[in-house]
Amino acid sequence: MDANARIVCVGVVTVDTLALLDRYPGPDERVEAHQVEIAGGGPAANAAVVLARQGHEVAFVGRVGDDEAGRQAIRLLNDEGVDTTGVVVRRGHPTQASCILIDQGARTRAICTLAVDPWAALEPEQAVTVDGADWIHTDHLGFLPVARRLAERRSRPIVSIDAGNDVRGLDLSLVDLYVPTAESLRSRYRTGDLEEAARCALDDGAGAVVATDGRRGSHAWWTPRSRVGVGSPEGHVSRPSVDLSKIVSTLGAGDVFHGAIVAALLRHCSWEEALDDANATAALSCRALDGRSAVPGLSELHRMMARSSSADTDGEPR
């Protein structure tokens, strides 16, 4: 695929209030936070930001309310160079928002998010943006409207999906790159064997499967029919993330991984290179409280990876 391919991310955009704490408060307890921030979020929206920072033309298709949070969500994406002409403003509906508490010591988080209505179909102006895509990346909310649109077309672009959450109407025969968490992949196929679960997903039609596995990195399986990635078919690889001396928060790291692996595959990286780049991008994003502000561009990414590799060679801690 051409490096200048048109990429469209479809799904969730949020405005989040984040607080970094030593520990979660108990009932009726008041605790002081180290940081409180308001930031943009959402799986597909965060992936779009990664793609833009790593040099790709990208558009976002989603929904916001006619409120200040919706205007802020659009503004934050525009500031990153993301095309938001496919964002629909819904009258009488709030923009999805979340309150997130991050326990610094345990490196865990608690999320309270505003529920939104299921999304069944694209609006006409959104369909125009989707129809012009060479690659569509969706999340759990964006998949169904994209699938229904693609059913009306004779040919389709490459489709990838962030499947860390349950995906309504998931049809893997429409998916070229299926990216669940290792836990959700095992759960879907009711097996404790990750490779067995991945093979089941390939049998169901996915062109390639990448399972994210937290600190253990990620794992990939693909078939000869895969339209993405370079490497011998039927293989799998695993790469750990770049080590960091201090992780502030892992919030959004999975979203970042998805954007980064799409970006790497668009650069015609091999599977090993793509996983290395995506794992490192996600790890570096953990330097900040939110999922976007510490996402590296390509020059910073490769500089940090080279530094990490050099430390390994010298036998020094990273």
N, C-alpha and C positions, 0 to 999 in steps of 0.2 A: 504494500500500500504506500502511496505517496506520502512523504513526510508532511506535506501541506494539506493532508486530508481534513475534511470538515468533521469535527467531533461535536456531538450533542449529548449532554448529560440530562437525564430526565428523572425527576423524582422530588425528594424532600429538600426544602430549604427552611431553616429555622433562625430565630434570634434567641440566643441563650444567655442566661445570667449564671455566672460561674463563681464559686467561692472555694478558696483553698484553705483547708482547716487542718489542725493537728489531729482532730478526731471528730466524728459525727456527734452532734448534740443529742442529749437524751430528751425525753418528753418535757416540754415547757422549760427547757434549758436554753440559756443564752451563751453563745461562745463567740470569741473574736476570730476573724479571718485574717490570714496573711495577705490575701489578694481577693478582690471582687472585681469581676470584669463582665462586660457585655460583648458578645462576639457572635459572628455568623456561624451557622452550623448546618447539619443535614448531610446524609451520606452522599447523594448525587451532587449537591452543591459544593461540598468540600472536595470531591474528586475533580470537579470543574476548575476549582482554584489551583489544584496541583498541576493539572494539564496546562493551564495558562502560565503558571510560573516556570514550567519546564519547556516553554517555547511553542506551544500548540495553539492553533485557533480553535476556540471552543465556545459553544453556546449552552445555556442552561434553559430547560423547559420545566416549569413548575407552576405552583399556585401560591399566592399570598392574599392576605386580607387587605381591605381598604382602611389601613390603620398605620400608625407611625412605625410599628415593627415591620410591616410589609415594605414600607418605603426604605427603611434602613436595610432590610435584607437585600433589596435590589441594589441599593447604593454600594453596599459592601462588595457585591459581585462585580459591579461596574468598575469599582476602584481596582480590581484585580485584572481588568481587561476581558472579563467574561461578557459575552453578548446575552442580554436579558430580554430581547424582544419577544421571546417565547414564554415569558412569565405572565400569567393571567392574574388580574386583580379581581377577587371575588367579593362582591358587595354583600354585606351582612354576615360575613364569615371572618373570624380572626386569623391572623397569621400564626402558624404553629410556633410555639415557644416552649422553652424548657428551663427549669431551675435545676442546677447541677451542683452537688456538694462533692468535693474531692478531698478524701482523707490522705494527707501527705505521707503519713507514716506507713499506712497499710497499702498505699498506692491503689486504692479502690475508689469507686464513685457511686453515688446514689442519684438517680435521675427521676425527676417528676416532669412529665411532658404533657402538653395540651393535646387531647385527642382531636383527630381530623377525620372528615368524612372520607370513605373509600373513593378512589379516583377510577372511573370506569372508562372514560374516553377523552381523547384530545379535543381541545377547541380548534376551530378551523385555522386560526393563526398559529397555533402550536403545531398542527399537522404540516404546515408549510415548512417550518423549521426542521421537523423530524424527517420529512421527505427529502430534504437537501443534505442529509447526513451521509458520510461514508462509514462512520462508526458511531453507534449509539451505546452509551453506558447508562444503565438504569439501576435503581435500587428497588426495595420491596414495594414502594408506593408507585413507582413509575412503570413497572414491568407490564401490568395488565393493559393500560391504554396504549403502550407501544406495541404489544402483541396484537391487539385488535387492529391497529393501523397497518401493521405489516401483513396481516392476513388479507388485506385489500390490494396488495402489490404483488407483481409477478417476480420481481427481484428484490433482494433485501440487502441492507448494509451489514457489516459485522456488528454483532450484538454481544455486549458483556453485561454481567449482572453482579451487583453486590448483594449476596444472599445471606448475609449474617443474620437477618431477621426473616421470619416466615414470609414467603412471597405468594400472594394470592394469584391463582391461575397459572402457576409456573409450568411452562412447557419447554423442556430442555432441548427439544428438536429445533427451537428457534434461537438457541444460545450457542455462540461460538466460544465464549469464555465465561465459565461458571465459577464464581469465587465465593464460596461459603466459608464460615469458620470450620475448623476441624470438628468442633463439637456439634454444630448444626448439620454437617455432612453425615456424621455417624448417626445422629438422631433420625435424619430423614430416611436412612436405609436400615435402621435398627440393627446396627452391627457395631462392635467395638473395634473392628479392624478398619483403619482409615483407608488403606489401599483398596480393600474390598468395596467400601462405600464409593470410592472414586470410580472404580471400574463399573459399578452399577450406574452411576451418573453418566459415564461415557456410553454405556449400553442404552440409556434413555435418550441419547441423542446429542449430548453436549460435545462440542468439538475439543474442548480442553477443560480441565478442572484444576483450579489452584485452591488449596485449603490453607487458610491462615491459622497459625498455631501459637500466637502470642510470642513469648520470649524464645520459643523453639524455632521461630522462623516460619517458613512456608514450604509447601510441597506441591508439585505439579505432575499431572498426568495428561497425556494428549494422544490423539489418534492420527493416522495418516490423512484423514479428511480434514484435520484442523486447518483453519484459514489464518491462524495467528501463530507467531513464534517460529523459531528456527532451531532445528535439532533433530536427532534420530527419533522416529516415532516410537510409541509405546513405552517411553522412558519416564522416569520421575527423578527429580532432584530436590534437595533440601538445603537451604542456606540459613544460617543464623543472622539475626539483625546486628547492625553495628552497635558495639558497646558504648555506652555513655556513662560518664562519671556521675551525672545527676539527671534523673528523670523528674520533671515537675509533674506531668500528668500524661496519661495514655489516652485521654479523651480524643476521639476522632482519628486515632492512629490507623484503625482499620479502613476508614474512608480514604485516608491519605494513601494507604497501600494500594487501594483499587485505582485511584487516579494515576499513581506512579507506575503501576505495572502496565496500564494502558499506554501511558506515555512512552515507556521503554519499548514495548512491542511495536509502537508506531515508528520508533527509531530503528526498527529491524534488528533489535538485540536478540541474541540467542535466549533460550529459556533460562539458562544459568545466569546470564547477565541481567535479564529482566527481573528475576527474583532478587538478585543481589541489590539492584538499584531500588526496587520497591521496598525491600526490607529496610534498607538504609534510609530512604526518604521517610518512611513511617517512624523509624527510631529517632531521627533528627527532629521530627515534628513534636516529639515528646518533651523538647526543651522548654515549651511554653505551656501555659495553662489551658489555652484553647487548642483546637485542631488545625488552625490555619496559619497563625502568625509566624511560626518557626519552620514552616515548610520550605525546604531549600530549592533554589533554582539549580540548573544543571552544573554550573561551574562550582558552586559551593558543595553540592552533593559529591562530585567526583574528587574535589580537594579533600573533603572529610574522609571519603573512602580510601584514598591514597594514604592519608595520614594514619588511618587505622591499620591498613595493611603493612605500613612501614613499622608501626609499633609491634605488630605480631612478629615480623621478621627479626626485629632487634631483641625480642623477648622482654619488652617493657610493657607495663600495664597501660591500658588505654583509658 
